Amino acid sequence: MSANAPAHHQALAKSHRVVFVVTQAAVDFVKPAKLDDPLAVSVQLESLGKVRCVFTQEIRREDDLLV
């Protein structure tokens, strides 16, 4: 998470009256990451409703799926 992530959340809440609250999280660990591994994190919106949205995230090290 970047150092200015809280500022982004505050700006989103102020400008769009939107606040994200995590109510459930599930993780399937496939392979371990090591300290200093360069990782790529991707996020995809799976579904969007009036009061609920579901995201899928992947964490990869080059071509290896880790999470």
N, C-alpha and C positions, 0 to 999 in steps of 0.2 A: 504494500500500500504506500502510495506516495505521501510525503510529509504534508502536502496541502489537501489531502483527501477530506478531512473534516470541513475545510472551507468549501469544497465542492458540494458536500451534502447540505451545508447551511445555505448556499446560494440556490440550490435546487428547491429546498424547502421554502425559501423566501420568494423566489420568482414564480414558482409553479404550484406552491402549496402542496408539495409531494414529499413524503418521508418514507423511506424504506425501512421496514422492520423485519428481521429474519425470525421466522417462527418455526422453521424446520430446516434441517440440513442433513444430508446423507452423503457419505464419502466411501468410495470403493478404491482402496489403495492397491494399485497394480504392481508398481515397482517403487523402490525408495529413491529419493533425491539425496544428494550429498551436498554438504556445505560448499558454496561457491559454484555449484552447477548453474549454468545459464538456463533459465526456464522460460517457457512461453505459456501464458495463461490466456485462454479464450473463453468467451461468454456468448451464449446463444439464448435468445428469448424463445422459450418453448410454447408458452401460452400467456395470453393477456386478457384479463377480465376487468370488471369495474373496480374491484377491491383486491384483486389477487393477480400476481404474475409469477411465473415459474421460469427459472433460468437453469440452463445446463452449463457447467464449466468443465474445461479440460486443462490439465497441466501437463506439458510435454517438455522433454529434454531432447532436442533435435527431433528425430522421428519416433522416439520412444514415448508411449503414453504412460504417464505415472499415476495420474488421478483422473 
